[in-house]
Amino acid sequence: MRDQFAVAEEALSALAGSESRLFEPFLGALPVDGVSISTFGDFLPAETVSASDAQSLRLDELQFDLGEGPCWDALETGMPVFEPNIRERPNRVWPAFSEAIIAEELGAVFAFPLVLGPLRIGAIDLYTSRPSQLNDLHIRNASGLATIVSRLVLARAIRLSHSEIEGETDLRRQFSRREVHQATGMVLAQLGISAVDARLVIQGHAFALGRSVQEIAEEIIGRRLTFAVRENQIEGSHD
């Protein structure tokens, strides 16, 4: 019998194009009552992409409005934030957010960052109505699912943005694809990641800088832009 993580992983991958439902596999794979998935941070607008219920959406919006809370800390540190008893015995206190949730039926909050390469995309917040813990397996599974969500959410943002190649000739499109393919191979080798993730890193970097994928690919091929792991973080550097 397949385990819950494998089922959730497959379900998430099948939701490309239906990102408002990304919360669903988390409810089946983890002992939580609510889920919200949001973008914010360096280059994507603050937006709740998916929420399981009204409370999850409200808690997401609270953190956006106040500029503090578990999701902000998770994205800033690149590490999960665990609050197994957030109201009675919090590990951290966020002055405005902690006060704002007093009236909420909320026991625990667990926040996982959404990152891909050097790109900080957003966070996933998991909620329970009573104090609760995630065991090591739950944490590994949630982190694995967050990686898939990072790809899907970034791909969604790129898909919704205006295409950089509209109106170009077929020859230019073919040339662009060849260069992007070559650049993808170089990023793949630099970071030791899959071709799909390497392509998303290029697209996301272009999106973050307001430039075309073609321009970024040319910089990578010309070795004016390289990606490397420094101090356990992936960074892009322009020469």
N, C-alpha and C positions, 0 to 999 in steps of 0.2 A: 504494500500500500504506500502511495506517495505521501511524503510528509507535507505539513502545512506550508512550509517555506517554499517548496517546489511548486505547489499549487498557486501560492500567492505571487511568486515570481512570474509564472506563466500568465496569470491573470493580469498583472501589471503591464507586461509587454504587449498584451492584446488590446490595451486601452489607449494606444497611440491614436490621437485624433478625438478621443473622448475623455480628455483630462479632468473634466469635472467629476468623474467617477473614480479617480485614483485612490480615494480613501477606502474603497470597498475591500480590496485584498488585505489591508492592514487589520480591519475588524475581524477577518476570518483567521488571521495568523497570529495575532497578539492579544493578550488579555487586557484590552482597553475598551472604553465605552465611547470615546469620541476621537476624531482625527481631523486635523486641518493641514493643508499643504499650501504654502504661500511663497511668493517671490518678493524680494526686497534686497537692499544692500547696494552693491557697487554700481550696477548698470540696469537692472530690471526694475520696473515700477512696483511699488507696494501693492500687492494684489493677492487675494485669496483665490487660488486656482481650484481647490477642491475642499469641501467641508462636509462632514457626515451629518451634522445637525445644526440647529440654530445656536446652541451654546458654543460649539466649536468655532463657528463663524464669528460669534460675538467676542470670544476670547482672542481670536486672531486680530480683529479690528481694534480691540483695546490695546494690544501691544503696538500696533501701527500708530494709533493716535498718541500713545504715551511715549513712544520711542524707547521702550524698555520692556524687559521680560525674558523668559527662557529662550524664545526663538532668536532674539537679538544676541544673547550671549553665545548660543550654539554657533551661529554664523560667524561671530567675531573670533571665537577661539578655534573654530573648526572641529570642535569636540561635542559629543552629546552632553546635555544638561539633564540631571536627574533630580526630581523633587518628589520623593515618594509620599511626603506628608506636607504639602505646600502651605496649608493654612495654619496648622498647629505647630509643626516643627520644621520650618523651611531651612534649607541649607544656605540659601541666599535671600536677601530682602531687596526687592525693588520698590522704592518708596511709593510711587504712584500705583504701579500694577498690583502690588500686594494689598493695598487698601481697596482697590477697585474690585478685587475678587472675593471680598469678605462675604458678600451676599450670594455668591455662586455656590451651587452644589458641586463642589470640586474637591477631590481628595489628593490626586497626584497629577503631575505634569512631567512628561519626558519629551525633550526637544532634540531633534537630530538635524545636523546641517545638511544642506543640499549644495554640494560643490562638484565641480568637474575640472580637473587640471587646476589652472590658476584662477578659475572663475567661481566667484561666490554668488550663488543663485538664490538661495532662500532657506527655508527650514520646514520640517515636519514636526507638528506638535501632536502628542498623544495624550489623551486625558482619561482619567478614571474618576468615578463619582465618590469613591472611598479611598483612603490611603492604600497604596499598593506598591509592589516592587516588580521590577523586571529582572529575571534571572539572566545568566550569561548567554544562554541560547537565545532568549528573546532579544537581547541587545545585539547579538551578531546578526540575527535575522532582520531586525529593524534597520541596522546599518546597511545590510545587503540590499534591502528593498529601497532604501534611500538613494543608493547609487543608481538604481534603475530609474527612480523618479527624477533624479537630477538630469539624466539624459532626455527623458520625455518632456520635462518642463522647459529645458533649454531649447529642444527641437520645436516645441510649441511657440516659444517666443520668436524664434527665427522664422517659423512658418507664417506667423501673423504679421511680421514686419514686411515692409515693401521689398520685393525682389530687387537685387542689385543688377540683374542681367536682363530685365524686361526691355524689349525693343532692340536687343543686340542681334547681330546676324548669327546664322547657324554656325558659320565658321568660327566666329569669336566664341560662341558657347563651347564648341568642341575644343578649342585651344584652352579655354578657361578650365574645362574639366581635366585636361591633361596636366596642367600646372597644379591644380588643386590636388589631383591624385598623387603627383610627385611630392608635393609639400606634406600631404598626409603621411606618406611613407617616412619622411624625415622626422616628423613629430612623433610618429609611432616608435621609431628607433631611439629618439632622444628620451622619451618618457617611459618606454616599455609598456605601453597601453595598447588596446585593440585599435584596429583601423576605424571602427565606428566612433570610438571616443576621441581618437586623434582628429578626425574630421570635425567633430563637434567642438573641440578645443579651438580649431581654426575659425569655425563659424562664429563661435561665441566671442572670441577675441575681436573679430571684425565688428560684430554687433556692438560690443562694449565701447569700441573706439569710434563708432559711426563711420566705418570704412567698408569697402567691398571685400568679399572673400578673395577675389582675384588679387587685390593689392597686398593682402596679408600673405597669400601664397607666394607671390613674387618676392617678398621680403624674406620669407623662410628659405626659398630656393637660393636666393642671393646671399644667404647667411647673415643678413642684417637683423634678423629676428630669430632667436633660439629659445627653446624651452628647456629648463633643467630643474632638478630637484635640489633645493637648498634649504637646509635646516628643516627637513621633513615636509617642506611645502614646495609645490610646483610653481615656478615663476617664469614669466616671459621677459626677456631682456632684449632691448634694441641697441644695436651697435651704431 
